[in-house]
Amino acid sequence: MLETGIKSNKAGLETAGIKVKEAHWNLSPTELIEEAIQNGEGHLTDTGALMCDTGKFTGRSPKDRFIVRDESTEEKVWWGDINIGISPESFDIIYNKMIKHLEDRKVYVRDAYAGADKTHRLKLRVVNTMAWHNLFCNNMFIKPDAYKLPDFEPNFTIISCPEFKADPATDGTRQENFAIVNFTKRMILIGGTEYSGEMKKGIFSVLNFLLPTEDGVLPMHCSSNMGIEERDTAVFFGLSGTGKTTLSADPNRLLIGDDEHGWTSKNVFNFEGGCYAKAIDLTEENEPDIYRAIKYGAIVENTRFHPGTRSVDYANTEVTENTRVSYPLNHINNIAEPSIGGIPKNIFFLTCDAFGVMPPILRLNKGQAMYHFISGYTSKVAGTEAGVTEPQPVFSACFGAPFMPLHPTEYAEMLGKKMEEHDVNVWLINTGWTGGPYGVGSRIKLRYTRAMISAALSGVLDNVGYRKHSIFGAEIPMTCPDVPSEILSARETWKNDDGFYETSNKLARMFQNNFSKFESYANDEIMAGSPKPREDYK
């Protein structure tokens, strides 16, 4: 077997039972880019970034992500449509086929960490058959110091072979593509898909299982930043389109990370070494940090050039609207080094309420925070998908249901305990509509949202009066600097009490209907956080 690059411990790939024709270990970004171009995997853009396509799959395939159902997972995993079980026997069949498939292949091997906190990090070995996938892992995971590589021993291995396809008739999968997590064998198998995000989210799922059960750490699908002077840490949860990346990228604060973090008894730490951002309609004016980070070493996925140039057309949706860019954290200036902050003082749940009935800011008590954390609410608007003609609620438990192997109430109770221990403020921020639903009202101005978040972070909102919301029960501040007082009351912006309360009741019942599947696991304090429709309206 031909081996090049800085290799790890003597056992090499043999610890995973892998024998290959050619192995390239821990290559530099320059070497991987050269390999990718020689292999016909991508093209260089005019900024030096590598442009690659992900083939048939331009996003994750959640119905084809499996967890091996065995003694280590049977009683712990929340099985169902999100966490789909597969037998150990099916895993072994696919593993053995993949190992046989690799015997005549060239692979790219990378050793890396997931987790900036040395106490809680995962040591990874990634085996890729595509050079650009290995570059993606170089960007997204944390690089060990070179002197540690000769003795590096992984405690989780990813084998990713996009060209290898499963046989559903014999292998226990739904179709040819798959991503399988085996906690007993500490391994992830990925095949039939070139979408690089499967590797990143696979490790996120692993940490979401291991950290609470083994280390007592709360894993979070969130962004995080901290003050440059005060060093106070803030956390931002939110589903796609709610403003999580935009609002955490504050020029007056240091970015800890944009997607995945752990909350220990001493700190908040980033799981990753890079960012994986949406690139659709990207402009330097709106997202300067992301735009300027797309340089040599970065990867743009499923984008297209302006005709006759090597300049990326970020408005092009020829392949997908889910165009992406991957880059290491050091491609942006305003970052925390290392990617670790203190115990958070403020947590923000971001929702884009297209019904227009949620206030732009609410302060939640512990029970309400746990309830809304489990709910993970935002909404789709008319025109975003075929058949969507009015606002549609979207609920994703813990703001990241596809990656949460444990029952959502377990994560929520950990959050509530940490809130209590550290006297943390939790705010629900509506970045959606006011004055009526989508199509009638208007989107809450970004400058108002930024002003409310700034007031919460500075402590100004600790010293203003509050009133209780009649349906959601949480507290609405009476005043906020640089925000008109009428904006703080969603009801006042409607100028139509009957319409406002009828729509509010409708949304409250949607919350209750969604939460019915969690009720048997939720304690009384969580259930007390439920919104309560007003009986004097329909």
Buried (B, 14 or more C-beta within 10 A) or exposed (E): EEEEBEBBBEEBBEEBEBBBEEBBBBBEBEBBBEBBBEEEBBBBBEBEBBBBBBBEBBBBBBEBBBBBBBEBBEEBBBBEEBBBBBEBEBBEBBBEBBBEBBEEBBBBBBBBBBBBBEEBBBBBBBBBBBBBBBBBBBBBBBBBEEEEBEEBEBEBBBBBBBEBBBEEEEBBBBEBBBBBBBBEBBBBBBBBBBBBBBBBBBBBBBBBBBBBBEBEBBBBBBBBBBBEEEEBBBBBBBBEBBBBBBBBBBEEBBBBBBBBBBBBEEBBBBBBBBBBBBBBEBEEEEBEBBBBBBEBBBBBBBBBBEEEEBEBBBEBBEBBEBBBBBBBBEBBEBBBEBBBBBBBBBBBBBBBBBBBBBBBBBBBBBBBBBBBBBBBBBBBBBEEEEEEEEBBBBBBBBBBBBBBBBBBBBBBBBBBBBBEEEEBBBBBBBBBBBBBBBBEBEBBBEEBBBBBBBBBBBEBBEEEEBEEBEBBBBBBBEBBEEBEEEBBBBBBBBEBEEBBBBBBBBBBEBBBEBBEEBEEBBEEBBBBBBBEBEEEBE
